[in-house]
């Protein structure tokens, strides 16, 4: 037997056993025997790299890590479904179907509604080609390399003409519990539910991480490359997908009427805890594809399908303690630590209490017995107190951040309490990401993956540490060669020259965005003067009200932030600003709002021209707006301007105004 023939024989054998194990859950050989086949194939491909093919089982985890995900348009929209929350609502759906079909016979297909992430998988010439997430329904993200690691997704099929499947990427319960246990051990936040875990696992930038999560892909549609159904019966489509080697949920049923569909829903609501994966209901679809076309769509959902949603599951347990979790934005969230209880097949030991107001509304104390609720859509939450415990103890929100010891504030009228220390370890990655992002200090190459490594390895303990990084430090990190490291260092150095309003905006002060930063810079012309200004002095700046001024003052009253400011100044960032002279320009005293895509000018260039001519550019349309500069695809701002009778001009009209003296 030739090497080529042996390699192909091994591939066929491995595909057969993968299908048995990952799709049918009926393995015929041991893990050790399977591993031996994989090792033999890997060795032969290593010796004969010219024989490696894209659909070989060995290349499931071989894609290079990605810097981001490309946007891809769907062949036809991936729409959401309308919900039925009661049997009466499902019967009402059935009545609408009957009326629209004018008395024709019809039947339903009932399928379990799996709680995961929707994804399409495209095939060409019998080989897997591309995977795209649902996204907004019209445009999703290309996750091909990560999807390739899903063992229940076939890399090769019999059909040669191009087609696509649509289905759900899910995380089974055992794997989900194991992953959360590992994350807790590593000091990381738990995933809220298997759906979030599946979405997070499919969208990581390292395919090897996706592979380690053991995701599953269940299909429920088959379309041609133009988005048309391959068959005239949905049930026939499911049967064909299963015959092609796709994982199709066997827990499905043809139902002659609404009564049979409701019986299927009731049957699996009683059994849902015994399933190895999460479901949150049943999807009921008209089986006939011609009848589906006849029924059509509303603006957001098909008229031929509905999701019968199960009620959230509830259990009683005791509140053992109430702790604080500090989120990536610095928000302090009270979390109830519970006596472990099984809810919906998952052991729950924590539930969010959201904020102080929610704790007061519930009247919950440490030691109380509470009713908790868990559905596929939310983190477990406390519904109400069912029994006041002996020796119950009230919870008191800490006055300092439990992570960094920094100052915490709760703005008047807001529910959340926040840590204002930019360098708080709990929010450091988020702070660095904002600082380096485009439109702020624009440090190209400083993406999430690199930030994660730098913080986790202790190379960044403060935003200011960016300016002490060396090329050697970066070049020693995963996926960072010498050239990439040099580019990042060059971009960090370049950020030192950006104007002071960018530096102010980069600090991450609440309510201080690009516009407010520029107005503050124009008024004070010195970043340290802003840091030292009183609330009253801050309000002297244009468009700065009490709420913004209080937020700025609270930020700079935190000693950690003053230390950060001093280090950034020492690193050579721009702290001085020269306010533009706008008096007497042709647009002096006029306020503009810009929306849509302009034919020649960028929006940034238009903004600069308006301000150079003495005008102002506001973010939102109001009665104080003099002109709306609108390009193509103008949205809600155009509608608001029309309602307020504000003149709408295009790029040519703006240039004429600029030319006037």
C-alpha positions as semicolon CSV with decimal commas, in nm:
position;residue;x (nm);y (nm);z (nm)
1;X;0,000;0,000;0,000
2;X;0,137;0,343;-0,094
3;X;0,189;0,616;0,166
4;X;-0,087;0,821;0,002
5;X;-0,331;0,529;0,026
6;X;-0,235;0,458;0,388
7;X;-0,288;0,825;0,482
8;X;-0,629;0,833;0,315
9;X;-0,730;0,505;0,479
10;X;-0,630;0,642;0,820
11;X;-0,829;0,961;0,760
12;X;-1,142;0,768;0,667
13;X;-1,104;0,547;0,974
14;X;-1,055;0,846;1,206
15;X;-1,354;1,029;1,056
16;X;-1,566;0,719;1,108
17;X;-1,470;0,694;1,475
18;X;-1,508;1,070;1,531
19;X;-1,863;1,047;1,394
20;X;-1,941;0,756;1,625
21;X;-1,794;0,929;1,929
22;X;-1,883;1,299;1,882
23;X;-2,208;1,275;1,684
24;X;-2,371;0,944;1,773
25;X;-2,225;0,903;2,125
26;X;-2,158;0,538;2,039
27;X;-1,778;0,480;2,036
28;X;-1,645;0,147;1,911
29;X;-1,279;0,187;2,015
30;X;-1,100;0,314;2,326
31;X;-0,943;0,659;2,356
32;X;-0,599;0,499;2,345
33;X;-0,677;0,324;2,015
34;X;-0,812;0,649;1,869
35;X;-0,501;0,838;1,985
36;X;-0,279;0,575;1,819
37;X;-0,454;0,630;1,485
38;X;-0,410;1,009;1,517
39;X;-0,040;0,973;1,605
40;X;0,025;0,746;1,306
41;X;-0,145;0,993;1,072
42;X;0,045;1,286;1,223
43;X;0,376;1,106;1,176
44;X;0,303;1,022;0,811
45;X;0,195;1,380;0,738
46;X;0,508;1,509;0,910
47;X;0,720;1,293;0,682
48;X;0,511;1,382;0,373
49;X;0,383;1,739;0,419
50;X;0,286;1,759;0,052
51;X;0,005;1,509;0,129
52;X;-0,162;1,723;0,400
53;X;-0,515;1,835;0,303
54;X;-0,741;2,103;0,460
55;X;-0,995;1,839;0,567
56;X;-0,747;1,610;0,743
57;X;-0,848;1,531;1,104
58;X;-0,503;1,650;1,215
59;X;-0,562;2,010;1,103
60;X;-0,866;2,075;1,320
61;X;-0,639;2,266;1,560
62;X;-0,383;2,418;1,329
63;X;-0,507;2,766;1,248
64;X;-0,294;3,061;1,341
65;X;-0,415;3,283;1,625
66;X;-0,612;3,578;1,494
67;X;-0,587;3,949;1,562
68;X;-0,962;3,986;1,523
69;X;-1,267;3,851;1,344
70;X;-1,369;3,960;0,994
71;X;-1,731;4,060;0,931
72;X;-1,920;3,840;0,684
73;X;-2,267;3,891;0,534
74;X;-2,516;3,602;0,558
75;X;-2,670;3,464;0,239
76;X;-3,012;3,526;0,397
77;X;-3,081;3,685;0,737
78;X;-3,059;3,467;1,048
79;X;-3,378;3,590;1,213
80;X;-3,490;3,555;1,573
81;X;-3,816;3,382;1,666
82;X;-4,127;3,513;1,834
83;X;-4,195;3,355;2,174
84;X;-4,493;3,176;2,322
85;X;-4,485;3,174;2,702
86;X;-4,811;2,987;2,760
87;X;-5,009;2,709;2,588
88;X;-5,267;2,972;2,495
89;X;-5,007;3,174;2,307
90;X;-4,894;2,867;2,113
91;X;-5,256;2,790;2,023
92;X;-5,295;3,151;1,906
93;X;-4,989;3,101;1,681
94;X;-5,152;2,784;1,545
95;X;-5,475;2,975;1,472
96;X;-5,280;3,238;1,275
97;X;-5,107;2,965;1,072
98;X;-5,443;2,800;0,996
99;X;-5,598;3,129;0,882
100;X;-5,301;3,225;0,662
101;X;-5,296;2,882;0,497
102;X;-5,669;2,912;0,417
103;X;-5,761;2,572;0,557
104;X;-5,485;2,369;0,385
105;X;-5,349;2,067;0,572
106;X;-5,022;2,128;0,753
107;X;-4,804;1,969;1,020
108;X;-4,534;2,083;1,258
109;X;-4,183;1,972;1,346
110;X;-4,104;2,020;1,716
111;X;-3,736;2,044;1,819
112;X;-3,566;2,117;2,149
113;X;-3,455;2,481;2,169
114;X;-3,090;2,446;2,258
115;X;-2,936;2,731;2,455
116;X;-2,621;2,816;2,264
117;X;-2,473;3,037;1,994
118;X;-2,620;3,036;1,642
119;X;-2,369;2,969;1,363
120;X;-2,372;2,891;0,993
121;X;-2,122;2,648;0,837
122;X;-2,049;2,669;0,464
123;X;-1,928;2,384;0,242
124;X;-1,789;2,376;-0,111
125;X;-1,676;2,076;-0,318
126;X;-1,756;1,849;-0,026
127;X;-1,524;2,030;0,219
128;X;-1,588;2,265;0,512
129;X;-1,504;2,618;0,398
130;X;-1,625;2,884;0,644
131;X;-1,814;2,936;0,971
132;X;-1,994;3,259;1,059
133;X;-2,168;3,358;1,384
134;X;-2,521;3,499;1,380
135;X;-2,404;3,852;1,470
136;X;-2,689;4,097;1,416
137;X;-2,868;3,850;1,188
138;X;-2,745;4,012;0,866
139;X;-2,370;4,024;0,931
140;X;-2,172;3,789;1,154
141;X;-1,810;3,715;1,238
142;X;-1,586;3,468;1,059
143;X;-1,489;3,204;1,318
144;X;-1,370;2,939;1,071
145;X;-1,048;2,836;1,245
146;X;-1,218;2,805;1,582
147;X;-1,518;2,616;1,441
148;X;-1,279;2,373;1,272
149;X;-1,185;2,246;1,619
150;X;-1,543;2,133;1,692
151;X;-1,530;1,755;1,648
152;X;-1,901;1,716;1,573
153;X;-1,866;1,954;1,276
154;X;-1,775;1,742;0,969
155;X;-1,479;1,865;0,765
156;X;-1,587;1,653;0,466
157;X;-1,933;1,560;0,332
158;X;-2,065;1,373;0,028
159;X;-2,245;1,666;-0,137
160;X;-2,023;1,852;-0,389
161;X;-2,242;2,156;-0,478
162;X;-2,198;2,445;-0,234
163;X;-2,438;2,463;0,060
164;X;-2,456;2,583;0,417
165;X;-2,597;2,454;0,741
166;X;-2,733;2,658;1,025
167;X;-2,728;2,538;1,380
168;X;-2,636;2,596;1,742
169;X;-2,297;2,575;1,912
170;X;-2,353;2,443;2,265
171;X;-2,155;2,362;2,576
172;X;-2,260;2,052;2,769
173;X;-2,328;2,080;3,140
174;X;-2,037;1,869;3,264
175;X;-1,790;2,062;3,054
176;X;-1,941;2,390;3,170
177;X;-1,911;2,297;3,539
178;X;-1,552;2,180;3,484
179;X;-1,458;2,502;3,303
180;X;-1,605;2,722;3,578
181;X;-1,422;2,521;3,845
182;X;-1,095;2,575;3,655
183;X;-1,165;2,949;3,620
184;X;-1,237;2,984;3,992
185;X;-0,913;2,805;4,076
186;X;-0,729;3,047;3,846
187;X;-0,900;3,346;4,010
188;X;-1,108;3,425;3,700
189;X;-1,476;3,516;3,685
190;X;-1,719;3,230;3,627
191;X;-1,921;3,216;3,305
192;X;-2,284;3,302;3,375
193;X;-2,431;3,010;3,180
194;X;-2,340;2,753;2,913
195;X;-2,456;2,984;2,633
196;X;-2,216;3,259;2,742
197;X;-1,942;2,999;2,777
198;X;-2,009;2,866;2,426
199;X;-2,005;3,218;2,279
200;X;-1,687;3,309;2,467
201;X;-1,518;2,984;2,365
202;X;-1,602;3,025;1,996
203;X;-1,485;3,388;1,989
204;X;-1,145;3,357;2,157
205;X;-0,854;3,447;1,930
206;X;-0,668;3,121;1,998
207;X;-0,822;2,811;1,830
208;X;-0,643;2,584;2,078
209;X;-0,856;2,728;2,359
210;X;-1,173;2,659;2,160
211;X;-1,057;2,300;2,104
212;X;-1,003;2,246;2,476
213;X;-1,365;2,344;2,555
214;X;-1,523;2,045;2,371
215;X;-1,807;2,238;2,204
216;X;-2,082;2,069;2,002
217;X;-2,254;2,183;1,683
218;X;-2,618;2,076;1,633
219;X;-2,764;2,158;1,289
220;X;-3,126;2,244;1,207
221;X;-3,128;2,396;0,854
222;X;-2,970;2,311;0,516
223;X;-2,956;2,583;0,248
224;X;-2,794;2,616;-0,094
225;X;-2,529;2,883;-0,151
226;X;-2,800;3,139;-0,236
227;X;-2,985;3,081;0,091
228;X;-3,265;2,863;-0,053
229;X;-3,377;2,543;0,122
230;X;-3,244;2,219;-0,025
231;X;-3,568;2,027;0,038
232;X;-3,943;2,092;0,045
233;X;-3,979;1,945;0,394
234;X;-3,798;2,059;0,708
235;X;-3,809;1,704;0,847
236;X;-3,650;1,573;0,527
237;X;-3,377;1,837;0,564
238;X;-3,300;1,717;0,918
239;X;-3,285;1,354;0,804
240;X;-3,048;1,446;0,520
241;X;-2,820;1,642;0,754
242;X;-2,796;1,342;0,986
243;X;-2,713;1,115;0,689
244;X;-2,435;1,357;0,586
245;X;-2,270;1,315;0,926
246;X;-2,395;1,626;1,101
247;X;-2,511;1,615;1,461
248;X;-2,889;1,657;1,455
249;X;-3,081;1,641;1,780
250;X;-3,268;1,307;1,782
251;X;-3,519;1,451;2,030
252;X;-3,754;1,588;1,764
253;X;-4,102;1,494;1,652
254;X;-4,353;1,543;1,369
255;X;-4,673;1,683;1,521
256;X;-5,006;1,677;1,344
257;X;-5,146;1,972;1,540
258;X;-5,093;2,215;1,827
259;X;-5,204;1,959;2,088
260;X;-4,927;1,719;1,986
261;X;-4,674;2,003;1,984
262;X;-4,779;2,106;2,336
263;X;-4,751;1,745;2,453
264;X;-4,392;1,739;2,322
265;X;-4,320;2,066;2,506
266;X;-4,459;1,928;2,834
267;X;-4,269;1,601;2,797
268;X;-3,930;1,771;2,765
269;X;-3,999;2,036;3,029
270;X;-4,030;1,747;3,276
271;X;-3,709;1,587;3,143
272;X;-3,495;1,898;3,082
273;X;-3,284;1,847;3,395
274;X;-3,181;1,504;3,268
275;X;-3,042;1,632;2,938
276;X;-2,663;1,672;2,904
277;X;-2,707;2,026;2,769
278;X;-2,918;2,334;2,840
279;X;-3,254;2,393;2,670
280;X;-3,489;2,683;2,733
281;X;-3,788;2,562;2,537
282;X;-3,906;2,400;2,215
283;X;-3,911;2,539;1,860
284;X;-4,226;2,456;1,662
285;X;-4,198;2,495;1,282
286;X;-4,436;2,435;0,993
287;X;-4,281;2,136;0,812
288;X;-4,364;2,225;0,451
289;X;-4,114;2,469;0,295
290;X;-4,365;2,589;0,029
291;X;-4,607;2,662;0,315
292;X;-4,330;2,845;0,501
293;X;-4,286;3,067;0,193
294;X;-4,661;3,124;0,180
295;X;-4,668;3,225;0,548
296;X;-4,370;3,460;0,507
297;X;-4,220;3,689;0,769
298;X;-4,297;3,983;0,991
299;X;-4,035;4,259;1,018
300;X;-3,832;4,057;1,268
301;X;-3,943;3,691;1,269
302;X;-4,091;3,414;1,052
303;X;-4,466;3,355;1,073
304;X;-4,410;2,979;1,031
305;X;-4,213;2,915;1,352
306;X;-4,237;3,001;1,721
307;X;-4,032;2,932;2,032
308;X;-4,227;2,791;2,325
309;X;-4,021;2,919;2,620
310;X;-4,007;2,738;2,953
311;X;-4,047;2,930;3,277
312;X;-3,734;3,009;3,475
313;X;-3,644;2,740;3,729
314;X;-3,653;2,825;4,100
315;X;-3,517;2,669;4,421
316;X;-3,478;2,770;4,787
317;X;-3,140;2,795;4,959
318;X;-2,962;2,994;5,230
319;X;-2,750;3,308;5,192
320;X;-2,422;3,212;5,362
321;X;-2,249;3,545;5,293
322;X;-2,260;3,849;5,067
323;X;-1,939;3,945;4,890
324;X;-1,832;4,203;4,633
325;X;-1,726;4,144;4,275
326;X;-1,545;4,430;4,099
327;X;-1,619;4,436;3,727
328;X;-1,406;4,550;3,436
329;X;-1,557;4,900;3,449
330;X;-1,493;4,933;3,824
331;X;-1,855;4,868;3,926
332;X;-1,893;4,694;4,264
333;X;-2,159;4,423;4,244
334;X;-2,288;4,250;4,560
335;X;-2,296;3,872;4,513
336;X;-2,486;3,631;4,739
337;X;-2,280;3,326;4,838
338;X;-2,531;3,045;4,868
339;X;-2,550;2,698;5,016
340;X;-2,501;2,498;4,691
341;X;-2,826;2,388;4,528
342;X;-2,900;2,214;4,197
343;X;-3,114;2,428;3,965
344;X;-3,182;2,310;3,614
345;X;-2,907;2,053;3,626
346;X;-2,640;2,306;3,728
347;X;-2,507;2,353;4,082
348;X;-2,562;2,714;4,187
349;X;-2,355;2,858;4,470
350;X;-2,368;3,229;4,386
351;X;-2,632;3,474;4,269
352;X;-2,608;3,839;4,176
353;X;-2,775;4,100;4,398
354;X;-2,701;4,378;4,144
355;X;-2,664;4,678;4,378
356;X;-2,754;4,831;4,716
357;X;-3,101;4,933;4,602
358;X;-3,183;4,576;4,502
359;X;-3,064;4,442;4,841
360;X;-3,286;4,698;5,015
361;X;-3,585;4,614;4,792
362;X;-3,547;4,241;4,863
363;X;-3,477;4,297;5,232
364;X;-3,217;4,022;5,213
365;X;-2,968;3,964;5,500
366;X;-2,687;3,715;5,547
367;X;-2,844;3,402;5,699
368;X;-3,181;3,437;5,522
369;X;-3,342;3,164;5,314
370;X;-3,416;3,289;4,965
371;X;-3,581;3,173;4,646
372;X;-3,337;3,184;4,357
373;X;-3,423;3,177;3,989
374;X;-3,217;3,061;3,698
375;X;-3,299;3,064;3,329
376;X;-3,075;3,029;3,027
377;X;-3,075;3,404;2,978
378;X;-2,945;3,533;3,311
379;X;-2,704;3,479;3,595
380;X;-2,888;3,318;3,889
381;X;-3,068;3,588;4,087
382;X;-3,250;3,617;4,418
383;X;-3,627;3,646;4,366
384;X;-3,737;3,701;4,727
385;X;-3,668;3,617;5,089
386;X;-3,874;3,318;5,206
387;X;-3,751;3,296;5,567
388;X;-3,561;3,528;5,800
389;X;-3,268;3,337;5,949
390;X;-3,172;3,339;6,316
391;X;-2,895;3,589;6,383
392;X;-2,935;3,741;6,035
393;X;-2,679;4,008;5,951
394;X;-2,720;4,316;5,731
395;X;-2,486;4,379;5,439
396;X;-2,293;4,708;5,427
397;X;-2,134;4,828;5,102
398;X;-1,758;4,882;5,159
399;X;-1,626;5,238;5,151
400;X;-1,310;5,131;4,968
401;X;-1,250;4,894;4,678
402;X;-1,193;4,539;4,807
403;X;-0,942;4,477;4,525
404;X;-0,716;4,785;4,535
405;X;-0,827;4,977;4,846
406;X;-0,907;5,278;4,627
407;X;-1,187;5,529;4,672
408;X;-1,538;5,418;4,569
409;X;-1,821;5,653;4,477
410;X;-2,189;5,628;4,401
411;X;-2,313;5,908;4,179
412;X;-2,640;6,073;4,279
413;X;-2,928;5,911;4,093
414;X;-2,725;5,601;3,999
415;X;-2,755;5,250;4,140
416;X;-2,394;5,139;4,091
417;X;-2,103;5,205;4,326
418;X;-1,771;5,230;4,142
419;X;-1,399;5,217;4,208
420;X;-1,242;5,526;4,051
421;X;-0,881;5,399;4,049
422;X;-0,785;5,359;3,684
423;X;-0,510;5,115;3,782
424;X;-0,730;4,892;3,999
425;X;-0,628;4,534;3,906
426;X;-0,992;4,443;3,850
427;X;-1,030;4,704;3,578
428;X;-0,669;4,743;3,460
429;X;-0,708;4,548;3,135
430;X;-1,015;4,752;3,045
431;X;-0,833;5,076;3,135
432;X;-0,534;4,990;2,916
433;X;-0,761;4,885;2,630
434;X;-0,941;5,220;2,643
435;X;-0,615;5,415;2,678
436;X;-0,463;5,248;2,370
437;X;-0,777;5,238;2,154
438;X;-0,826;5,411;1,821
439;X;-0,959;5,763;1,865
440;X;-0,792;5,788;2,207
441;X;-0,412;5,738;2,210
442;X;-0,425;5,504;1,909
443;X;-0,149;5,259;2,008
444;X;-0,187;5,025;1,712
445;X;-0,103;4,662;1,793
446;X;-0,197;4,693;2,161
447;X;-0,497;4,459;2,130
448;X;-0,681;4,246;2,385
449;X;-0,455;3,941;2,343
450;X;-0,136;4,140;2,402
451;X;-0,286;4,334;2,695
452;X;-0,398;4,004;2,853
453;X;-0,043;3,867;2,837
454;X;0,123;4,185;2,962
455;X;-0,106;4,213;3,265
456;X;-0,103;3,839;3,346
457;X;0,279;3,830;3,333
458;X;0,308;4,135;3,560
459;X;0,466;4,358;3,293
460;X;0,181;4,607;3,321
461;X;0,061;4,694;3,671
462;X;-0,032;5,049;3,574
463;X;-0,134;5,224;3,254
464;X;0,186;5,427;3,288
465;X;0,392;5,107;3,265
466;X;0,323;5,114;2,889
467;X;0,594;5,378;2,858
468;X;0,853;5,158;3,028
469;X;0,802;4,852;2,806
470;X;1,097;4,740;2,597
471;X;1,117;4,568;2,262
472;X;1,285;4,267;2,426
473;X;0,997;4,225;2,673
474;X;0,739;4,225;2,393
475;X;0,940;4,001;2,163
476;X;0,946;3,733;2,434
477;X;0,566;3,701;2,438
478;X;0,350;3,453;2,248
479;X;0,285;3,549;1,884
480;X;0,507;3,859;1,910
481;X;0,808;3,857;1,678
482;X;1,083;4,117;1,681
483;X;0,922;4,320;1,401
484;X;0,579;4,328;1,569
485;X;0,739;4,425;1,901
486;X;0,927;4,712;1,733
487;X;0,604;4,838;1,574
488;X;0,420;4,841;1,908
489;X;0,704;5,025;2,083
490;X;0,712;5,279;1,799
491;X;0,336;5,334;1,833
492;X;0,366;5,375;2,211
493;X;0,636;5,640;2,157
494;X;0,420;5,814;1,896
495;X;0,136;5,845;2,149
496;X;0,353;6,080;2,356
497;X;0,307;6,344;2,084
498;X;-0,074;6,335;2,068
499;X;-0,253;6,649;2,192
500;X;-0,358;6,700;2,551
501;X;-0,734;6,645;2,493
502;X;-0,651;6,288;2,383
503;X;-0,452;6,232;2,704
504;X;-0,740;6,362;2,917
505;X;-0,987;6,138;2,733
506;X;-0,753;5,839;2,774
507;X;-0,774;5,856;3,156
508;X;-1,120;5,701;3,147
509;X;-1,299;5,959;3,362
510;X;-1,672;5,892;3,360
511;X;-1,869;6,130;3,135
512;X;-1,549;6,274;2,983
513;X;-1,550;6,170;2,621
514;X;-1,380;6,326;2,321
515;X;-1,604;6,633;2,305
516;X;-1,590;6,715;2,677
517;X;-1,212;6,660;2,685
518;X;-1,166;6,914;2,406
519;X;-1,388;7,172;2,576
520;X;-1,203;7,130;2,906
521;X;-0,869;7,158;2,726
522;X;-0,981;7,473;2,545
523;X;-1,087;7,631;2,875
524;X;-0,793;7,534;3,103
525;X;-0,512;7,472;2,847
526;X;-0,327;7,266;3,112
527;X;-0,409;6,914;3,228
528;X;-0,278;6,976;3,581
529;X;-0,507;7,278;3,614
530;X;-0,801;7,052;3,530
531;X;-0,682;6,802;3,792
532;X;-0,665;7,076;4,057
533;X;-0,981;7,267;3,965
534;X;-1,277;7,281;4,202
535;X;-1,624;7,166;4,101
536;X;-1,729;7,530;4,051
537;X;-1,421;7,606;3,842
538;X;-1,476;7,298;3,624
539;X;-1,830;7,414;3,549
540;X;-1,692;7,733;3,396
541;X;-1,589;7,520;3,095
542;X;-1,841;7,506;2,812
543;X;-2,100;7,225;2,839
544;X;-1,960;7,097;3,173
545;X;-2,241;7,059;3,425
546;X;-2,248;6,953;3,792
547;X;-2,254;6,578;3,718
548;X;-1,948;6,589;3,491
549;X;-1,763;6,826;3,725
550;X;-1,828;6,601;4,028
551;X;-1,702;6,298;3,835
552;X;-1,379;6,477;3,738
553;X;-1,321;6,596;4,092
554;X;-1,381;6,247;4,237
555;X;-1,139;6,098;3,985
556;X;-0,854;6,331;4,074
557;X;-0,924;6,308;4,448
558;X;-0,814;5,944;4,427
559;X;-0,443;5,930;4,515
560;X;-0,377;5,640;4,274
561;X;-0,500;5,853;3,985
562;X;-0,284;6,150;4,087
563;X;0,013;5,914;4,091
564;X;-0,081;5,792;3,741
565;X;-0,103;6,151;3,619
566;X;0,245;6,230;3,753
567;X;0,393;5,923;3,584
568;X;0,231;6,006;3,250
569;X;0,374;6,358;3,267
570;X;0,718;6,218;3,347
571;X;0,682;5,983;3,047
572;X;0,652;6,288;2,821
573;X;0,283;6,292;2,733
574;X;0,133;6,627;2,635
575;X;-0,011;6,822;2,930
576;X;-0,031;7,165;2,761
577;X;-0,287;7,276;2,503
578;X;-0,333;7,583;2,286
579;X;-0,698;7,668;2,240
580;X;-0,793;7,746;1,879
581;X;-0,884;8,105;1,801
582;X;-1,239;8,090;1,680
583;X;-1,355;8,450;1,716
584;X;-1,477;8,615;1,402
585;X;-1,480;8,307;1,180
586;X;-1,758;8,258;0,926
587;X;-1,923;7,997;1,151
588;X;-1,877;8,178;1,484
589;X;-2,172;8,119;1,716
590;X;-2,313;7,832;1,510
591;X;-2,356;7,475;1,638
592;X;-2,344;7,180;1,398
593;X;-2,418;6,808;1,432
594;X;-2,268;6,564;1,179
595;X;-2,431;6,236;1,074
596;X;-2,398;5,983;0,791
597;X;-2,118;5,934;0,536
598;X;-2,000;6,246;0,352
599;X;-1,901;6,212;-0,018
600;X;-1,549;6,358;0,006
601;X;-1,471;6,478;0,357
602;X;-1,435;6,244;0,651
603;X;-1,648;6,338;0,951
604;X;-1,329;6,422;1,142
605;X;-1,212;6,654;0,862
606;X;-1,554;6,825;0,849
607;X;-1,542;6,873;1,227
608;X;-1,197;7,033;1,205
609;X;-1,308;7,271;0,929
610;X;-1,615;7,380;1,127
611;X;-1,414;7,443;1,443
612;X;-1,136;7,626;1,256
613;X;-1,407;7,857;1,122
614;X;-1,531;7,932;1,475
615;X;-1,823;7,688;1,485
616;X;-1,899;7,415;1,736
617;X;-1,974;7,048;1,670
618;X;-2,213;6,880;1,916
619;X;-2,276;6,509;1,955
620;X;-2,657;6,522;1,963
621;X;-2,930;6,722;1,793
622;X;-3,111;6,972;2,020
623;X;-3,300;7,298;1,984
624;X;-2,963;7,475;2,012
625;X;-2,840;7,307;1,692
626;X;-2,817;7,547;1,397
627;X;-2,739;7,296;1,121
628;X;-2,735;6,920;1,072
629;X;-2,459;6,819;0,828
630;X;-2,597;6,496;0,679
631;X;-2,436;6,246;0,444
632;X;-2,556;5,909;0,316
633;X;-2,721;5,665;0,558
634;X;-2,816;5,940;0,801
635;X;-3,024;5,788;1,080
636;X;-3,210;5,905;1,390
637;X;-3,029;6,241;1,402
638;X;-3,180;6,335;1,066
639;X;-3,527;6,244;1,189
640;X;-3,477;6,449;1,508
641;X;-3,356;6,750;1,308
642;X;-3,659;6,733;1,082
643;X;-3,891;6,714;1,383
644;X;-3,727;7,029;1,529
645;X;-3,725;7,208;1,189
646;X;-3,345;7,238;1,199
647;X;-3,186;7,312;0,857
648;X;-3,024;7,004;0,702
649;X;-2,724;7,069;0,476
650;X;-2,484;6,857;0,274
651;X;-2,112;6,882;0,218
652;X;-2,145;7,140;-0,065
653;X;-2,361;7,370;0,149
654;X;-2,103;7,346;0,429
655;X;-1,823;7,449;0,193
656;X;-2,030;7,749;0,080
657;X;-2,079;7,854;0,445
658;X;-1,707;7,819;0,505
659;X;-1,634;8,040;0,203
660;X;-1,853;8,324;0,331
661;X;-1,687;8,617;0,509
